[in-house]
Amino acid sequence: MRELILASGSSRRHSLLNQLGLRYCICVSNIDECAMVGEAPTEYVCRIAGIKALAVYESLPVSKVVLAADTIITLHGEIIGKPQNIQHAKSILQKLSAVEHEVITALCLKTQDNDYETMVRTKVKFRQINNSEIDAYCLTDEPYDKAGAYAIQGLASSFVEYISGSYTNVMGLPLSDLCSLLKQADLYNFDDV
């Protein structure tokens, strides 16, 4: 496989990519992730993943394969990103309490010849979370670098009533869909791992 560059500083994405046995390097993109006025959540997440991939690809001295991802939470059509502070994290978790929300991840795999893209949706419903649980959770490090202010693989797993779709998507890197994308680009064969 050609050298893969992961355009992400996310420890969860690193961990998930390691599960596939792939060799990769990390090069974090530094882009403006603001949504455009009137931009739909699906358009936003796909645009950001594409911009991340392009920014890293163009910064490299030689042609490599770049993988970028962007994950958002949507609730009633509203994009819910990463919390800015403890009050914001509490507000997000109160909104997500006892309701179903959607986790959307866009993947962009940029090669010298093509861009391969996909988008994955997963529905998650939280049980009713009381304020003392939210307060306690927000005193941990978990909410602050994650869309929706929670880590499903961590303490917030106790908030989940159900999930419909890819668990690894909720973590930020839908592995099954990523493997399909890598195979489509002739970059991954399970037999080679």
ABEGO torsion letter per residue (X at the ends): XBBBBBBBABAAAAAAAAAAGBBBBBBBBBBBABBBBGBBAAAAAAAAAAAAAAAAAAABABBBBBBBBBBBBBBGGBBBBBBABAAAAAAAAAAABGBBBBBBBBBBBBBAABBBBBBBBBBBBBBBBBAAAAAAAAABAAAAABBGGBBAABAAAAABABBBEBAAAAAGBBAAAAAAAAAAAGABBAAAX
